Amino acid sequence: MSLNHKNQHTEPGSSIILDSSDFLRLSNFIGSHFGIKLPPNKKILLQCRLQKRLKHLQLSSFKEYADYVLSSNGINEEVAQMIDAVSTNKTDFFREPIHFDFLTNGGIKEYIDLTGKRKLNVWSAGCSSGEEPYTLAMVFREYALLNTYFDFEITATDIADSVLQQAINGIYPLEKTQTIPGDLRKKYFLKGRNSFENKAKVTPELGNRIKFGKFNLLSNDFSSLGKFDIIFCRNVLIYFEREVQNKILDQFCRILNNGGYLFLGHSESISGYSLPLRHIKPTIFRKINRAGQ
């Protein structure tokens, strides 16, 4: 058989081209159901990220894949896998340290003095593989050791099943823990042995302080999560259209207690939105009432 004849048959999932019509079907679905914006210049990115899914499902075209995802079976069985593949989950321990420095160096105390609350409810929205909520747990745990009246509870959510499972497992390559101050690393991480060599696991003392769960930020039922004193949603809004950003920010404000803090990512802003938030420091905002108190 000649090489030319051999190439006439495409192996499932290998170098399959995503054409414009199937890109529109998929991007429109992802945008309307999950708020993730995928403009035309993201077509190659989407193609690359979904190649493994086509191979896994033994499909030979993106049309087959789109037909499946948009079917009743696919919505139940494949959508979560697709969003896992599409989502960007870059995160680190103590990423954007100015936020954690703010909490440690007066932010927590100021909120307690303002509200009289001694137990804070914290939400890590878009927690990815868990580095952010575990960092928060370390910061608040250290504060509690110095201030015995203080307590806290952390809720951590993401839309992607695979990263949520990583977060729940709390196991990381040792090199990922190098951004953690040495004393905290020794206190809150256990070095793995045998098959877990070169890995570290979060101690139960830290892990037990966090409730992990799946949550879609396009949900209308934010109230089901309860009320929060602090919300971290960093480097998540940049993936949404402006109208969706406004909706999410408005929902944050509805469940954020007066005086509470909202932390956004370094490239995110609330400029142009009418929200009951006062700018405190770069990407740090405080909830105020409508009278500005």
For each residue, the residues with C-beta under 8 A, 3 or more apart:
1: 5 6
2: 5 6
3: 6 7
4: 7 8
5: 1 2 8
6: 1 2 3 9
7: 3 4
8: 4 5
9: 6
10: 14 15 16 60
11: 14
12: 54 55 57 58 59 60
13: 16 51 52 53 54 55 56 57 58 59 60
14: 10 11 51 55
15: 10 51
16: 10 13 47 51 54 60 61 62
17: 47 62
18: 22 23 26 43 44 46 47 50 62
19: 22 23 62
20: 23 24 40 43
21: 24 25
22: 18 19 25 26 61 62 63 65 66
23: 18 19 20 26 27 38 40 43 46 47 62
24: 20 21 27 28
25: 21 22 28 29 66 70
26: 18 22 23 29 30 38 46 50 62 65 66 69 82
27: 23 24 30 31 38 42 46
28: 24 25 31 32
29: 25 26 32 33 69 70
30: 26 27 33 34 36 38 82 83 86
31: 27 28 34 35 36 37 38 241
32: 28 29
33: 29 30 79 216 218
34: 30 31 83 159 216 218
35: 31 217 218 239 240 241 244 248
36: 30 31 83 86 87 239 240
37: 31 239 240 241
38: 23 26 27 30 31 42 46 86
39: 42
40: 20 23 43
41:
42: 27 38 39 45 46
43: 18 20 23 40 46 47
44: 18 47 48
45: 42 48 49
46: 18 23 26 27 38 42 43 49 50 86
47: 16 17 18 23 43 44 50 51 62
48: 44 45 51
49: 45 46 52 85 86
50: 18 26 46 47 53 54 62 65 82 85 86
51: 13 14 15 16 47 48 54 55
52: 13 49 55 56 85
53: 13 50 56 57 65 78 81 82 85
54: 12 13 16 50 51 57 59 60 62 64 65
55: 12 13 14 51 52 58
56: 13 52 53
57: 12 13 53 54 65 68 78
58: 12 13 55
59: 12 13 54 64 65 68
60: 10 12 13 16 54 64
61: 16 22 64 65
62: 16 17 18 19 22 23 26 47 50 54 65 66
63: 22 66 67
64: 54 59 60 61 67 68
65: 22 26 50 53 54 57 59 61 62 68 69
66: 22 25 26 62 63 69 70
67: 63 64 70 71 74
68: 57 59 64 65 71 73 74 78
69: 26 29 65 66 74 75 78 79 82
70: 25 29 66 67 74 75
71: 67 68 74 75
72: 75 76
73: 68 76 77 78
74: 67 68 69 70 71 77 78 79
75: 69 70 71 72 78 79
76: 72 73 79
77: 73 74 81
78: 53 57 68 69 73 74 75 81 82
79: 33 69 74 75 76 82 83
80: 83 84 160 161
81: 53 77 78 84 85 161
82: 26 30 50 53 69 78 79 85 86
83: 30 34 36 79 80 86 87 159 160
84: 80 81 87 160 161 162 163
85: 49 50 52 53 81 82
86: 30 36 38 46 49 50 82 83
87: 36 83 84 159 160 163
88: 239
89: 128 129 160 163
90: 128 235
91: 95 128 129 131 132
92: 95 131 176 179
93: 131 134 135 176 177 179 180
94: 97 100 135 179 180 181
95: 91 92 131 132 135 179 234
96: 99 234 265 266 283
97: 94 100 101
98: 101 102 281 282
99: 96 102 103 232 234 263 283 284
100: 94 97 103 104 135 136 139
101: 97 98 104 105
102: 98 99 105 106 107 281 284
103: 99 100 107 108 139 140 143 230
104: 100 101 107 108 139 142 143
105: 101 102
106: 102 109 110
107: 102 103 104 110 111 261 284
108: 103 104 111 112 120 140 143 150
109: 106 112 113
110: 106 107 113 114
111: 107 108 114 115 117 120 229 230 259 260 261
112: 108 109 115 116 117 118 120 150
113: 109 110
114: 110 111 259
115: 111 112 229 257 258 259
116: 112
117: 111 112 120 229 257
118: 112 149 150 151
119: 150 151 152 153
120: 108 111 112 117 140 150 151 152 153 229 230
121: 152 153 155 226 227 228 229 230
122: 136 140 152 153 154 155 228 229 230 231 232
123: 154 155 156 157 225 228 230 231 232
124: 127 132 133 136 154 155 156 157 232
125: 157 215 217 231 232 233 236 252
126: 157 158 159 217 233 234 235 236
127: 124 130 132 133 156 157 158 163 164 167 212
128: 89 90 91 131 132 158 160 163 167
129: 89 91 163 166 167 172
130: 127 133 134 156 163 166 167 168 170 202 210 212
131: 91 92 93 95 128 134 135 172 176
132: 91 95 124 127 128 135 136 156 232 234
133: 124 127 130 136 137 154 156 167 210 212
134: 93 130 131 137 138 170 188 202 206 207 210
135: 93 94 95 100 131 132 138 139 180
136: 100 122 124 132 133 139 140 154 232
137: 133 134 140 141 154 206 207 209 210
138: 134 135 141 142 180 184 188 206
139: 100 103 104 135 136 142 143
140: 103 108 120 122 136 137 143 144 150 152 154 209
141: 137 138 144 145 188 205 206 209
142: 104 138 139 145 146 184
143: 103 104 108 139 140 146 147 150
144: 140 141 147 148 150 151 152
145: 141 142
146: 142 143
147: 143 144 150
148: 144
149: 118
150: 108 112 118 119 120 140 143 144 147
151: 118 119 120 144
152: 119 120 121 122 140 144 209
153: 119 120 121 122 209 211
154: 122 123 124 133 136 137 140 209 210 211
155: 121 122 123 124 210 211 213 225 226 228
156: 123 124 127 130 132 133 167 210 211 212 213
157: 123 124 125 126 127 212 213 214 215 225
158: 126 127 128 163 164 167 214 215
159: 34 83 87 126 214 215 216 217
160: 80 83 84 87 89 128 163 164
161: 80 81 84 164 165 214
162: 84 165 166
163: 84 87 89 127 128 129 130 158 160 166 167
164: 127 158 160 161 167 168 212 213 214
165: 161 162 168 169
166: 129 130 162 163 169 171
167: 127 128 129 130 133 156 158 163 164 170 212
168: 130 164 165 212
169: 165 166 201
170: 130 134 167 201 202 206 207
171: 166 192 196 199 200 201 202
172: 129 131 176 177 199 200 201
173: 176 177 198 199 200
174: 177 178 191 198 199 200
175: 178
176: 92 93 131 172 173 179 200
177: 93 172 173 174 180 185 189 200
178: 174 175
179: 92 93 94 95 176
180: 93 94 135 138 177 184 185 188 189
181: 94 184 185
182: 185 186
183: 186 187
184: 138 142 180 181 187 188
185: 177 180 181 182 188 189 200
186: 182 183 189
187: 183 184 203
188: 134 138 141 180 184 185 202 203 205 206
189: 177 180 185 186 200 201 202 203
190: 200 201 202 203
191: 174 199 200
192: 171 195 196 197 198 199 200 201
193: 196 197
194: 197
195: 192
196: 171 192 193 199 201
197: 192 193 194
198: 173 174 192
199: 171 172 173 174 191 192 196
200: 171 172 173 174 176 177 185 189 190 191 192
201: 169 170 171 172 189 190 192 196
202: 130 134 170 171 188 189 190 206 207
203: 187 188 189 190 206 207
204: 207 208
205: 141 188 208 209
206: 134 137 138 141 170 188 202 203 209 210
207: 134 137 170 202 203 204 210
208: 204 205
209: 137 140 141 152 153 154 205 206
210: 130 133 134 137 154 155 156 206 207
211: 153 154 155 156
212: 127 130 133 156 157 164 167 168
213: 155 156 157 164
214: 157 158 159 161 164
215: 125 157 158 159 219 225
216: 33 34 159 219
217: 35 125 126 159 233 236 240 248
218: 33 34 35 244 247 248
219: 215 216 222
220:
221: 224
222: 219 225 251 252 254 255
223: 226 254 255
224: 221
225: 123 155 157 215 222 228 255
226: 121 155 223 255
227: 121 255 256 257
228: 121 122 123 155 225 231 255 256 257 260
229: 111 115 117 120 121 122 256 257 259 260 261
230: 103 111 120 121 122 123 260 261 262 263
231: 122 123 125 228 252 255 256 260 261 262 263
232: 99 122 123 124 125 132 136 263
233: 125 126 217 236 237 248 252 262 263 264 265
234: 95 96 99 126 132 263 264 265 266 268 283
235: 90 126 238 265 266 267 268
236: 125 126 217 233 239 240 265
237: 233 240 245 248 249 264 265 268
238: 235 265 267 268
239: 35 36 37 88 236
240: 35 36 37 217 236 237 244 245 248
241: 31 35 37 244 245
242: 245 246
243: 246 247
244: 35 218 240 241 247 248
245: 237 240 241 242 248 249 273
246: 242 243 249 250 273
247: 218 243 244 250 251
248: 35 217 218 233 237 240 244 245 251 252
249: 237 245 246 252 253 270 273 275
250: 246 247 253 254 275
251: 222 247 248 254 255
252: 125 222 231 233 248 249 255 256 262
253: 249 250 256 262 275 276 277 287
254: 222 223 250 251
255: 222 223 225 226 227 228 231 251 252
256: 227 228 229 231 252 253 260 262 287
257: 115 117 227 228 229 260 287
258: 115 287 288 289 293
259: 111 114 115 229 286 287 288
260: 111 228 229 230 231 256 257 286 287
261: 107 111 229 230 231 280 284 285 286 287
262: 230 231 233 252 253 256 277 284 285 286 287
263: 99 230 231 232 233 234 283 284 285
264: 233 234 237 268 269 270 283 285
265: 96 233 234 235 236 237 238 268 283
266: 96 234 235 282 283
267: 235 238
268: 234 235 237 238 264 265 283
269: 264 283
270: 249 264 273 275 277 279 285
271:
272:
273: 245 246 249 270
274:
275: 249 250 253 270
276: 253 287 288 289 290
277: 253 262 270 285 286 287 288
278: 285 286 288
279: 270 284 285
280: 261 284 285 286
281: 98 102 284
282: 98 266
283: 96 99 234 263 264 265 266 268 269
284: 99 102 107 261 262 263 279 280 281
285: 261 262 263 264 270 277 278 279 280
286: 259 260 261 262 277 278 280
287: 253 256 257 258 259 260 261 262 276 277
288: 258 259 276 277 278 292 293
289: 258 276 292 293
290: 276
291:
292: 288 289
293: 258 288 289
